Amino acid sequence: MDTPPPLPRYLESRHWYSFLTRCVEEILHSCLAMVTSLFPVPPSSSPQRASSPQGVTEDRLPEVEPHSGRCIKQQGTQHLDHERPPNKSNRLLRRLTARSQELRLTPNTRQDNSGTMGAAPDTLRSQAFMDMVNHLSSNYGNVGLSVGHLDGSNSINMNFGTIQALNDGDCGEAPTKDTVYMISSMSKPIIALAIAIMVNDEKYDVELTTHIKDILPELAGRTSLRHANRELTIADLLDNRTEFPKCTNFWESPEGDMPWKTVSPILALLGKLPPSGSFKTANDFANARNYCNEGFALAATIVEKKTGTTWAEFIRHKILQPLGMSSTIAGLTNPEERDRSNRFAKSHSVSVKEPLEELRHRQSDLGSSFEYDPVQVKPSQVTHAAEDLKSTPLGAAAGIMSSVTDLLKFYCKFIDIYHYPVHRKSGVDLKRLPEVERGMVTVQRYIESMVQSTTCAYAAGWSTAMVPWETEHASPRPRWPGADGDNARRLEKAMGKLGKNEADIYRAWPFFQQTRLSEDQRLTLHHGGNMVGATSFCMLDLERKRATVVLSNTRGFVVDIANLVGMTMATYDEPAFEQRCEAFKVLAKSLASSYLWDVCHYEQSLTAEFPQLADPEAFKACVGTYQIAEGVFAMVSKGKHSTFEDPSGIPCLQFRLYGNGYPYPLRVSKGAFNSDQSIKMTFAMSMAELAPLGVGGNNRLDAKDFHIEFCNKNDDAFERFVWVVDRTILKTPDVDASSVYAFVRTANTTLAIER
């Protein structure tokens, strides 16, 4: 593979003083190299020495962690005691203390002298910040939270709440910097780095421009990109620039079930279904991306096909071990779960039952403060692997587990690479770097090339943003930098609704406070993560050598607390930090109101159109097994559905994806009894029942996404039902949705194979 050309110097530095500094570094390094070549240093009996990121050697101190490239010195633990919030009888979670641990990360060869190194610990340990985090946690059902912030050579870690929801009066175990959480979609930058490592090694014979159809012939005929007039490439998978339809509802399940164990059903579905109706032209990707977990599952499959090993094993060997990320797990095996479970944060969701009941009986309005009780749930099985590390490829998209300590190691090294002198990233020196560092160089070069387009929103597994900027100057309007997860679609709306004068809300996100149009911009990378039982967020400000990571053991449907806390930390040194902490409390309340509004609208449309459960005797013609693609099927059977009002269960038809998935109760539409040739039903459920099972995010709040219509009745049985999983296809008039999204009855009773 040809070595990519070095970046233009102006991309390496956007500030003149940093540019001059790097020029001096290059000159000094060249002089040092010349002197060393003329006067080689003879061997000595000095203590063992280790190479630093800059190629300079230092004594290996006892506290240096292996492979980390940094010297870790524990400076002690400080307990920050806060008053207990008012006791509320219905709340399981109680904020007891916030525990703070501060670390000193000292680079082997570099000491940052930017003048702000002492600010982060003091600011982020302020009463205003602590009060904000405790307020958000206790008011919106978050159970445990670990946060970390890296600023040059300084790092701070803080932990809030407990690793498991408790009964009133109990005092549970607090998380630590080494507590392991599901990081969900923050896994994507890691699999992107794995691809980059392969690209740099000729033996794998793969490039970012390699056509997907050449590696996965099963997708032949479905990989032609309309918006680019070319074939789909590996880079497109990592950039979320595919045209694949939405498939999340085929596999995201209550109670953490992960039905797809292999790539086979993904290939079968994507090989059959038509492309998305929303992404047809290049302008459709302007400040946007077609977020596709299945695309990253395909990337993991490419790793396996080209390396001959599992994606999880490749990541462990090529990334986690070299970086000393000993707490990070790619492909959780049963022995690891058994031996390390005491270090895992338990998974939780949030109940919205009481707020909905109060609203239903008009005891409150949307502007009220409600209680959101946390509920412990089964964790998503997307993290799990067999003993030989065979794992669902979707685990590469959302199934890696890690800790704040480990993620800061990863981001610290990534930032170090960004600040290597230009010559270190040249074609000559690149091959001398460890392969994980070469991979990071490749990722960063690619991202830098992509963000030359001002409408780039996602590249190489990262959400990208050039800051500061004003959204009013961008068209089409982009997502706000840092806005992610369940907050993303509501954040800007909530800001605008509150207005500029209430709680100084517009100062809550200073990345938009561009003081002049000519102000230099810098690249930031961020990513959120949301899976059953966990929420996460990270943000890297590369030029300023900063990284923020927040890990939560609660899926934040109501308010994505990890996102809000991370956004606050990322701007700790901007003006009005304390006011911003107060503003985010106001903002969170508006976000919660927005979520409840969407839930209420969802509930009303569900009960209005589908007022009752489907009687199993009246609709026995629907019972059977239906298949849409190889390995992708559903079973309709007779059963009972337990409710809050009737725990013993109400007889109804049940809908199970893959036969052994969650038994969704089927509800029947109003006019179903008057029709014999087609019957419309839905397996959408009330959020009061669904959210405590671990799902309830934005992708669940449109009841139409779960409508199914039984049709083609023959004798006493329907031959098919239609479930248009991706309704954007309805924008494409030349595609018959009732045909391509049809599940056809089958007599095959052996479909429940390994998926």
C-alpha positions in Angstrom: 0.0 0.0 0.0 1.3 3.4 -0.9 2.0 5.6 2.1 -0.5 8.5 2.2 1.1 11.9 1.7 1.7 14.1 4.8 -0.9 16.6 5.7 -0.4 20.3 4.7 1.2 22.1 7.5 -1.8 24.4 8.0 -3.9 21.4 8.9 -1.4 20.5 11.6 -1.9 23.8 13.3 -4.6 26.5 13.1 -2.8 28.9 15.4 0.3 30.9 14.4 2.0 30.4 17.8 1.5 26.6 17.7 2.8 26.6 14.1 6.0 28.4 15.1 6.4 26.0 18.0 6.2 23.0 15.8 8.7 24.5 13.3 11.2 24.9 16.1 10.5 21.3 17.3 11.3 20.0 13.8 14.5 22.0 13.5 15.7 20.8 17.0 14.8 17.2 16.2 16.7 17.3 12.9 19.8 18.7 14.7 19.5 16.1 17.4 19.2 13.4 14.8 22.3 14.7 13.0 24.4 14.9 16.2 23.3 11.4 17.2 24.3 9.9 13.9 27.8 11.5 14.1 28.4 10.7 17.8 26.5 7.5 18.7 25.9 7.0 22.4 27.8 3.8 23.7 25.9 1.2 25.7 25.8 1.8 29.5 24.6 0.1 32.6 22.0 2.8 33.4 18.5 1.7 34.5 16.1 0.2 31.9 14.8 2.9 29.6 11.6 3.1 27.5 10.8 4.9 24.3 8.5 7.8 24.6 6.0 8.9 22.0 8.6 11.5 20.8 11.4 9.0 20.4 13.2 10.3 23.5 14.1 7.8 26.2 13.5 8.0 29.9 14.0 5.9 33.0 11.2 3.4 33.4 9.7 4.4 36.7 7.9 1.7 38.8 4.5 3.5 38.4 4.6 3.5 34.6 1.8 1.3 33.3 2.8 -1.1 30.6 2.2 0.0 27.0 0.4 3.2 28.1 3.2 5.6 27.2 2.3 7.7 30.2 3.4 7.8 33.8 0.5 7.5 36.2 0.8 8.9 39.7 -2.0 8.5 42.1 -2.3 11.7 44.1 -5.0 10.5 46.5 -8.7 10.4 46.9 -10.9 13.2 48.1 -14.4 12.6 49.3 -16.8 15.4 48.5 -19.8 15.2 50.8 -23.1 16.8 49.8 -26.4 17.1 51.5 -28.8 14.4 50.8 -31.7 15.5 48.7 -35.2 15.5 50.2 -36.5 12.0 50.7 -39.1 11.0 48.2 -41.1 7.8 49.1 -41.3 6.5 45.5 -37.6 6.9 44.7 -35.2 3.9 44.8 -32.1 6.0 44.2 -30.6 8.3 46.8 -27.7 10.6 46.1 -25.4 10.1 49.0 -22.0 11.3 48.1 -19.9 12.3 45.2 -16.5 10.7 45.3 -13.6 12.4 43.5 -10.3 10.9 42.5 -7.7 13.1 40.9 -5.0 11.6 38.8 -1.8 13.2 37.5 -1.0 12.0 34.0 2.6 13.1 33.2 3.7 12.6 29.6 7.1 10.9 29.3 8.5 13.6 27.1 6.3 16.6 27.2 5.0 19.1 29.8 2.2 21.3 28.6 2.6 24.9 29.6 -0.5 26.4 28.2 -1.3 28.1 31.5 -4.6 26.3 32.1 -3.3 23.1 33.6 -4.4 23.8 37.1 -7.9 25.0 36.2 -9.7 21.8 35.4 -9.6 20.1 38.9 -10.7 23.3 40.7 -13.4 24.2 38.3 -14.9 20.8 37.9 -14.8 20.2 41.7 -16.8 23.4 42.3 -20.0 23.3 44.2 -21.9 24.4 41.2 -20.8 21.5 39.1 -21.3 19.0 41.8 -24.8 20.3 42.5 -25.7 20.2 38.8 -24.6 16.5 38.5 -26.4 15.5 41.6 -29.5 17.4 40.6 -29.7 15.8 37.2 -29.0 12.3 38.6 -31.5 12.4 41.5 -34.3 14.1 39.4 -34.1 12.0 36.3 -33.5 8.5 37.6 -29.8 8.1 36.9 -28.2 5.5 39.2 -24.4 5.7 38.8 -22.0 8.0 36.9 -18.3 8.1 36.3 -16.7 11.0 34.6 -13.2 11.8 33.5 -11.5 14.9 32.0 -8.1 15.1 30.4 -6.5 18.5 29.9 -2.9 18.4 28.7 -1.0 16.6 31.4 -3.8 16.8 34.0 -6.7 14.4 34.5 -9.6 14.4 37.0 -12.0 11.5 37.7 -15.3 11.8 39.7 -17.9 9.2 40.5 -21.5 9.8 41.6 -24.2 7.5 42.9 -24.0 3.7 43.1 -23.4 0.8 40.7 -26.8 -0.6 41.5 -30.2 1.0 42.4 -31.0 0.7 46.1 -34.0 0.6 48.4 -34.6 3.6 50.7 -32.1 3.9 53.4 -29.5 1.6 51.8 -26.0 2.8 51.2 -24.5 1.0 48.2 -21.2 0.7 46.6 -20.0 3.7 44.7 -18.4 3.4 41.2 -14.7 4.1 40.8 -12.4 5.1 38.0 -12.0 1.4 37.1 -15.7 0.5 37.2 -16.6 -1.1 33.9 -19.6 0.2 31.9 -21.1 -0.6 28.5 -19.8 2.2 26.3 -22.4 1.4 23.6 -21.8 3.3 20.3 -18.5 4.8 21.7 -17.2 1.4 20.4 -17.3 2.7 16.8 -14.0 4.7 16.9 -12.3 1.5 18.1 -13.4 -0.7 15.3 -12.6 2.2 12.9 -9.0 2.2 14.3 -8.9 -1.6 13.8 -9.7 -1.1 10.1 -7.0 1.6 9.9 -4.4 -0.8 11.4 -5.3 -3.3 8.6 -5.0 -0.6 5.9 -1.4 0.1 7.1 -0.4 -3.6 6.8 0.0 -4.9 3.3 -0.7 -8.5 4.3 -4.3 -7.8 4.8 -4.8 -6.4 1.3 -7.4 -3.8 2.2 -7.8 -0.1 1.6 -10.3 2.4 2.8 -11.4 2.6 -0.9 -11.9 -1.1 -1.2 -15.4 -2.0 -2.6 -17.6 -3.8 -0.2 -18.9 -6.1 -2.9 -15.4 -7.4 -3.4 -15.3 -8.7 0.2 -19.0 -9.4 0.8 -20.4 -10.7 -2.5 -23.7 -11.4 -0.7 -24.4 -7.7 -1.1 -23.8 -7.5 -4.8 -26.5 -5.4 -6.4 -27.1 -3.4 -3.2 -23.9 -1.5 -3.0 -24.2 1.1 -5.7 -24.5 4.6 -4.1 -27.0 6.9 -5.8 -25.7 10.0 -4.0 -22.1 9.5 -5.2 -22.5 7.5 -8.4 -20.0 4.9 -7.3 -19.6 1.7 -5.4 -19.9 1.5 -1.6 -16.5 1.4 0.1 -15.1 0.5 3.5 -14.7 4.2 4.3 -18.4 4.7 3.6 -19.3 2.2 6.3 -17.1 4.1 8.8 -18.5 7.5 7.8 -22.2 6.5 8.0 -22.5 7.4 4.4 -24.3 4.2 3.3 -27.8 4.1 1.8 -28.9 1.1 3.8 -32.4 1.2 5.3 -33.1 1.5 9.1 -32.9 -1.9 10.7 -32.6 -1.2 14.4 -36.1 -2.4 15.2 -35.2 -5.8 13.8 -32.8 -6.5 16.6 -33.1 -4.0 19.5 -35.2 -5.9 22.0 -36.6 -5.5 25.5 -34.7 -7.2 28.3 -31.4 -6.9 26.5 -32.0 -9.8 24.0 -29.6 -9.8 21.0 -31.1 -12.1 18.4 -28.4 -11.7 15.7 -25.4 -13.8 16.7 -23.8 -13.8 13.3 -23.6 -11.5 10.2 -25.9 -13.8 8.2 -29.3 -12.2 8.9 -27.7 -8.7 8.3 -26.4 -9.7 4.9 -29.7 -11.4 4.1 -31.8 -8.3 5.0 -29.5 -5.7 3.4 -29.3 -7.9 0.3 -33.1 -7.9 0.0 -34.4 -4.5 1.2 -34.3 -1.4 -1.0 -32.1 1.6 0.0 -33.3 4.3 2.3 -35.7 6.8 0.9 -34.0 9.7 2.8 -30.5 9.5 1.4 -30.5 9.7 -2.4 -28.4 12.7 -3.2 -25.1 14.2 -2.0 -27.1 17.1 -0.4 -28.9 14.5 1.8 -25.6 13.9 3.6 -24.8 17.6 4.1 -24.4 18.1 7.9 -26.1 14.7 8.3 -25.3 11.0 8.3 -27.3 7.8 7.8 -26.6 6.4 11.2 -26.2 2.6 10.6 -25.1 0.1 13.2 -25.3 -2.6 10.6 -22.6 -0.8 8.6 -20.1 -1.2 11.5 -21.2 -4.8 11.8 -20.1 -5.2 8.2 -16.8 -3.5 9.1 -16.3 -6.1 11.8 -17.1 -8.9 9.4 -14.4 -7.5 7.0 -11.9 -7.6 9.9 -12.7 -11.3 10.4 -12.6 -12.2 6.7 -9.3 -10.5 6.1 -7.5 -11.5 9.4 -8.8 -15.0 9.9 -9.7 -14.2 13.5 -12.7 -12.7 15.3 -13.1 -8.9 15.4 -13.0 -9.1 19.2 -9.7 -11.0 19.3 -8.1 -8.6 16.7 -9.1 -5.5 18.8 -7.8 -7.1 22.0 -4.5 -8.0 20.5 -3.9 -4.9 18.3 -5.4 -2.1 20.3 -6.3 -2.9 23.9 -3.1 -4.7 24.9 -0.7 -2.2 23.3 -2.5 0.7 25.0 -2.7 -1.1 28.4 -6.5 -1.0 28.4 -6.7 -3.9 30.8 -10.3 -3.1 32.0 -11.7 -2.9 28.5 -13.5 -5.9 27.1 -14.3 -6.6 23.4 -16.5 -9.7 23.3 -17.4 -10.6 26.9 -17.0 -14.3 27.6 -18.7 -16.2 30.4 -15.6 -16.6 32.5 -14.9 -12.9 32.3 -18.4 -12.1 33.3 -18.1 -14.5 36.2 -14.6 -13.3 37.4 -15.0 -9.6 36.8 -18.7 -9.0 37.6 -17.9 -7.2 40.8 -16.3 -4.5 38.7 -19.3 -4.1 36.4 -21.9 -1.3 36.8 -25.4 -2.9 36.8 -27.7 -1.9 34.1 -30.8 0.3 34.6 -33.7 2.0 32.9 -36.1 4.7 34.0 -39.8 4.2 34.7 -42.3 6.8 33.3 -45.3 5.1 34.8 -46.1 7.7 37.5 -45.6 10.8 35.3 -48.0 9.3 32.7 -50.6 8.4 35.3 -50.5 12.0 36.7 -50.8 13.5 33.2 -53.6 11.0 32.3 -55.6 12.0 35.3 -54.7 15.7 34.8 -53.1 16.0 38.2 -50.1 17.7 36.6 -49.0 19.4 33.4 -45.9 18.9 31.3 -44.1 21.7 33.1 -44.3 19.9 36.4 -41.4 18.1 38.1 -42.0 14.4 38.1 -40.3 11.5 39.8 -38.5 9.1 37.5 -37.7 5.9 39.3 -34.8 3.8 38.2 -35.4 0.1 37.4 -32.7 -2.5 37.2 -32.8 -4.3 33.8 -31.0 -7.1 32.1 -27.9 -5.7 30.2 -27.8 -5.8 26.5 -26.4 -9.1 25.2 -24.6 -7.2 22.4 -21.6 -7.3 24.7 -21.4 -11.1 24.9 -19.2 -13.6 23.0 -18.6 -17.3 23.1 -15.5 -18.8 24.7 -13.6 -18.6 21.4 -14.5 -14.9 21.2 -17.0 -15.4 18.5 -19.4 -12.6 19.0 -22.2 -10.8 17.2 -20.8 -8.3 14.7 -23.1 -5.7 16.2 -20.9 -5.8 19.3 -18.3 -3.9 17.3 -20.8 -1.2 16.8 -22.2 -1.0 20.3 -20.9 -3.8 22.5 -17.5 -2.9 23.9 -17.2 -2.4 27.7 -14.6 -0.1 29.3 -13.8 2.3 32.2 -13.0 5.9 32.5 -9.3 5.1 33.2 -9.0 3.0 30.1 -10.8 5.4 27.8 -8.6 8.3 28.9 -5.6 6.2 28.0 -7.1 5.7 24.5 -7.9 9.4 24.1 -4.6 10.6 25.6 -2.7 8.6 23.0 -4.9 9.8 20.2 -4.3 13.4 21.2 -0.5 12.7 21.5 -0.5 11.4 18.0 -2.3 14.5 16.8 0.5 16.7 18.2 3.4 14.7 16.8 5.7 16.9 14.7 5.0 16.7 10.9 8.1 14.7 10.2 7.0 12.0 12.6 3.9 11.5 10.4 5.9 11.5 7.1 6.1 8.4 4.9 9.6 7.6 6.2 9.0 7.7 9.9 5.4 6.3 9.8 6.6 2.7 9.5 8.8 3.1 12.6 5.8 3.8 14.8 4.0 1.0 16.7 1.1 -0.2 14.5 -1.6 1.2 16.8 0.0 4.6 16.5 0.2 4.3 12.8 -3.5 3.4 12.8 -4.3 6.6 14.7 -2.3 8.6 12.2 -4.3 7.1 9.3 -7.6 7.8 11.1 -6.6 11.4 11.8 -5.4 12.1 8.3 -8.6 10.7 6.9 -10.7 12.8 9.2 -8.7 15.9 8.4 -9.3 15.3 4.7 -13.1 14.8 5.2 -13.6 17.9 7.3 -12.3 20.0 4.5 -15.9 19.8 3.4 -17.8 22.2 5.7 -20.8 19.9 5.7 -19.0 16.8 7.0 -20.8 15.4 10.1 -19.2 12.0 10.6 -15.9 10.4 9.6 -14.0 7.2 10.7 -16.3 6.4 13.5 -16.4 9.9 15.0 -19.0 12.7 14.9 -17.0 15.8 13.7 -17.5 19.5 14.2 -15.4 22.6 13.6 -15.8 25.0 16.5 -16.7 27.7 17.3 -19.4 28.4 14.8 -22.9 29.8 14.5 -25.6 27.5 13.3 -27.3 30.3 11.6 -24.4 30.5 9.1 -24.7 26.8 8.1 -27.2 25.4 5.6 -28.7 22.9 6.0 -28.6 23.3 9.7 -26.2 20.8 11.4 -26.5 19.1 14.7 -25.0 21.0 17.5 -21.4 19.9 18.4 -21.7 17.5 21.2 -25.4 16.9 20.9 -25.9 13.2 20.8 -28.1 10.3 21.8 -31.7 10.8 22.9 -30.9 14.5 23.6 -29.8 15.3 20.0 -33.2 15.9 18.4 -34.5 17.9 21.4 -31.6 20.0 22.5 -31.8 22.8 19.9 -35.6 22.9 20.2 -35.4 23.2 24.0 -32.8 26.0 23.7 -35.0 27.9 21.3 -38.1 27.4 23.4 -36.5 28.7 26.5 -35.2 31.8 24.8 -32.0 33.8 25.2 -33.0 35.6 28.4 -34.1 32.7 30.7 -31.3 31.4 32.8 -28.8 32.7 30.3 -29.5 29.5 28.4 -27.7 30.4 25.2 -24.4 30.6 27.1 -24.9 27.0 28.1 -23.0 25.9 25.0 -20.1 28.3 24.3 -18.9 26.4 21.2 -21.5 28.6 19.4 -20.3 31.8 20.9 -18.1 32.8 17.9 -16.9 36.3 18.7 -16.0 37.3 15.2 -16.5 35.7 11.8 -12.8 35.4 11.1 -12.1 33.5 14.4 -10.0 30.4 13.8 -11.9 27.1 14.1 -10.6 23.9 15.5 -11.6 20.2 15.1 -13.6 18.5 17.8 -14.6 14.8 17.8 -17.4 13.4 19.9 -19.6 10.4 20.2 -22.5 9.3 22.4 -23.7 5.8 23.3 -27.2 4.4 24.1 -28.0 0.8 24.7 -30.3 -1.2 27.0 -29.0 -0.2 30.5 -26.3 2.3 29.6 -25.6 5.8 28.3 -22.2 7.3 27.5 -20.5 10.3 26.0 -17.0 11.4 25.0 -15.6 14.6 23.3 -12.1 15.3 22.2 -10.8 18.9 21.6 -7.6 17.9 19.7 -6.0 21.3 19.4 -6.4 22.1 23.1 -5.3 18.6 24.2 -8.5 17.9 26.0 -10.8 14.9 26.3 -14.0 14.3 28.3 -15.7 11.0 29.0 -18.9 10.3 30.9 -20.2 6.7 31.6 -23.6 6.0 33.1 -25.3 2.7 34.0 -28.7 4.1 33.2 -30.4 4.5 29.8 -31.4 8.1 29.8 -34.7 8.2 27.9 -36.0 11.2 29.8 -32.7 13.2 29.9 -29.4 11.9 28.5 -27.4 13.0 31.6 -24.1 11.6 30.2 -24.4 14.0 27.3 -25.3 17.1 29.3 -22.6 16.5 31.9 -20.0 15.9 29.2 -21.0 19.0 27.3 -20.6 21.0 30.5 -17.2 19.5 31.3 -16.0 20.2 27.7 -16.4 23.9 28.3 -15.2 24.2 31.8 -12.9 27.1 31.2 -15.3 29.2 29.1 -16.9 32.2 30.8 -19.9 31.8 33.1 -19.3 28.2 34.0 -21.4 28.4 37.2 -24.2 30.0 35.3 -24.0 27.3 32.7 -24.4 24.7 35.4 -27.5 26.3 36.6 -28.7 26.8 33.0 -28.4 23.1 32.3 -30.8 22.3 35.2 -33.4 24.4 33.4 -32.5 22.9 30.1 -32.9 19.4 31.5 -36.4 20.1 32.7 -37.3 21.3 29.2 -35.8 18.2 27.7 -37.8 16.0 30.1 -41.0 17.9 29.2 -40.2 17.4 25.5 -39.8 13.6 26.0 -43.1 13.4 28.0 -44.9 15.3 25.3 -43.6 12.8 22.7 -44.6 9.9 24.9 -48.1 11.3 25.5 -48.6 11.8 21.8 -47.4 8.3 21.2 -49.7 6.8 23.9 -52.7 8.7 22.5 -52.2 7.6 19.0 -51.7 4.0 20.1 -54.9 3.7 22.1 -56.9 5.7 19.6 -56.1 3.6 16.6 -55.5 0.3 18.4 -57.9 0.3 21.4 -57.7 -3.3 22.5 -55.6 -6.4 22.5 -56.1 -9.0 19.7 -58.3 -11.8 20.9 -56.5 -15.1 20.1 -59.7 -16.9 19.1 -61.2 -14.1 17.0 -57.9 -13.7 15.0 -56.5 -17.3 15.0 -56.1 -16.9 11.2 -53.0 -14.8 12.0 -51.2 -17.5 14.0 -48.2 -18.9 12.3 -44.5 -18.3 11.3 -43.6 -15.7 8.7 -40.2 -15.0 7.1 -38.9 -12.0 5.2 -35.3 -13.2 4.6 -33.1 -16.1 5.5 -32.7 -16.1 9.3 -35.1 -13.2 9.7 -38.6 -14.3 10.8 -41.4 -13.7 13.3 -43.9 -16.0 15.0 -47.5 -15.1 15.9 -48.9 -17.3 18.6 -51.6 -17.4 21.4 -50.6 -16.3 24.8 -51.3 -13.9 27.7 -50.1 -10.4 28.4 -49.5 -9.3 32.0 -50.2 -5.7 32.9 -50.0 -3.5 36.0 -53.8 -3.8 36.3 -54.0 -7.6 35.7 -50.7 -9.4 36.6 -52.4 -12.8 35.9 -52.4 -12.0 32.2 -55.0 -11.2 29.5 -55.4 -13.6 26.6 -54.1 -12.1 23.4 -52.0 -12.8 20.3 -48.2 -12.4 20.8 -45.6 -11.3 18.3 -42.1 -12.8 18.7 -39.2 -11.9 16.4 -37.2 -15.0 15.8 -39.5 -17.2 17.8 -37.7 -16.8 21.1 -37.6 -13.0 21.3 -39.7 -10.8 23.6 -43.5 -11.7 23.4 -45.0 -8.4 22.3 -48.8 -8.3 22.7 -50.6 -7.5 19.5 -53.2 -4.8 19.5 -55.9 -4.7 16.8 -57.1 -1.6 14.9 -60.6 -0.2 15.2 -62.0 -1.5 11.9 -60.4 -5.0 12.1 -63.7 -6.8 12.9 -65.3 -5.4 9.7 -62.6 -6.8 7.4 -61.9 -10.3 6.4 -59.2 -9.9 3.8 -56.7 -7.7 5.7 -56.3 -6.9 9.4 -54.1 -4.1 10.7 -52.4 -4.7 14.1 -49.5 -3.3 16.0 -46.9 -4.6 18.5 -46.2 -1.2 19.9 -46.6 -1.0 23.6 -47.3 1.6 26.2 -44.1 3.3 27.4 -45.2 2.7 31.0 -44.7 -1.0 30.3 -41.8 -0.8 27.7 -39.4 1.7 29.3 -38.8 -0.5 32.5 -37.7 -3.3 30.1 -34.8 -1.2 28.8 -36.1 0.3 25.5 -38.0 3.6 25.0 -35.8 6.0 23.1 -36.6 8.1 20.1 -36.8 5.1 17.7 -39.7 3.8 19.8 -41.8 6.9 19.9 -43.6 6.6 16.5 -46.3 3.9 16.8 -46.5 3.7 13.0 -43.0 2.0 13.0 -44.6 -1.1 14.6 -47.8 -1.4 12.5 -48.2 -4.8 10.7 -51.0 -5.7 8.3 -52.0 -9.3 7.7 -53.2 -9.9 4.1 -53.8 -12.5 1.4 -56.1 -14.7 3.4 -56.4 -18.2 2.0 -58.9 -20.5 3.5 -58.5 -20.1 7.3 -55.1 -18.4 7.4 -53.3 -15.3 6.2 -50.4 -15.9 3.9 -48.4 -12.8 4.8 -48.1 -9.7 6.8 -46.4 -6.4 5.8 -44.2 -4.5 8.3 -42.5 -1.5 6.7 -39.7 -1.2 9.2 -38.1 1.8 7.4 -41.0 4.0 6.3 -38.7 6.4 4.4 -39.1 3.9 1.6 -42.6 5.4 1.1 -40.8 8.4 -0.4 -39.7 6.3 -3.3 -42.8 5.9 -5.5 -41.2 3.2 -7.8 -40.8 0.8 -4.9 -43.7 -1.4 -3.8 -43.3 -1.4 0.0 -46.0 -4.0 0.5 -43.9 -6.4 -1.5 -40.3 -5.8 -0.3 -41.3 -5.7 3.3 -43.6 -8.7 3.3 -43.2 -11.5 5.8 -44.4 -14.7 4.0 -46.0 -17.6 5.9 -43.8 -20.6 6.0 -44.3 -24.2 7.2 -40.6 -24.5 8.2 -40.4 -25.1 11.9 -36.6 -25.2 12.0 -35.9 -21.5 11.5 -34.6 -21.0 15.1 -31.0 -21.6 14.0 -27.9 -19.7 15.1 -28.5 -16.2 13.8 
